[in-house]
Amino acid sequence: MHSDIHAMLHTYRSTDLRDEAAEARVPGPGLRHRMGWTMVELGLRLTQSRPVPVRTAHAA
């Protein structure tokens, strides 16, 4: 196969794949997207290290 024919076939196939991907694309950030990022933010806040107060045992 000649290289110019191979390049032309590659161009046609990549155009087809781009068109298919554009059709399958999710339309904009919806509720699922916002909830996911909210959960990520909450998880990051929960995992931040906070100074834990040290409790000492007192003998009665």
N, C-alpha and C positions, 0 to 999 in steps of 0.2 A: 504494500500500500504506500502510495506517495505521501510525503509529509504534508503537502498542502491539502490533500484530501482528508488526511487524519485531523489536521487542525480545523478544517471546515466542519467535519462531523462532531468534533469536540465542541465547537461553538454552538452548533444546533442543539446538541444534547444539554449543554449548560443553560441555554435559554429555556428549554423545556423544563428543566429542574427548577429554575428560578420562578417560572410561571406556576408550577405545582406548589412550590413553597409559599408563594403569595396567596394562593387560594386557601391554603390550610392555616394561615396565620390567624391567631386569636385577635379579635378586635379590641384593642385598648385594655388598659388595666381596669379590671372589674372588681367586684367585691372579694372574690377569691384572692386576687393579687394583693389588695390592701390588707386583708385579714392575715395573709401569710407574712407580710412585712411587719405587721403589728405584733404577731407572735414571735418573730425573730427579735424584735426590739425588746419585748418583754423578757424573753429568755436571756438576752444579754444583760439586762438590768438585774435579773435574779442571780446570775452567775458572777457578778462583780463582787470582789472581796470587800467586805465591810469589816471594820474593827469589831471584834467580838468582845464584849465585856468579860473580864476574867472574874469568875466567882470563886471565892475561897471558902473552904469549909471551916466552920467555927466549932470548937469543942464546947459542949454544953456543960 
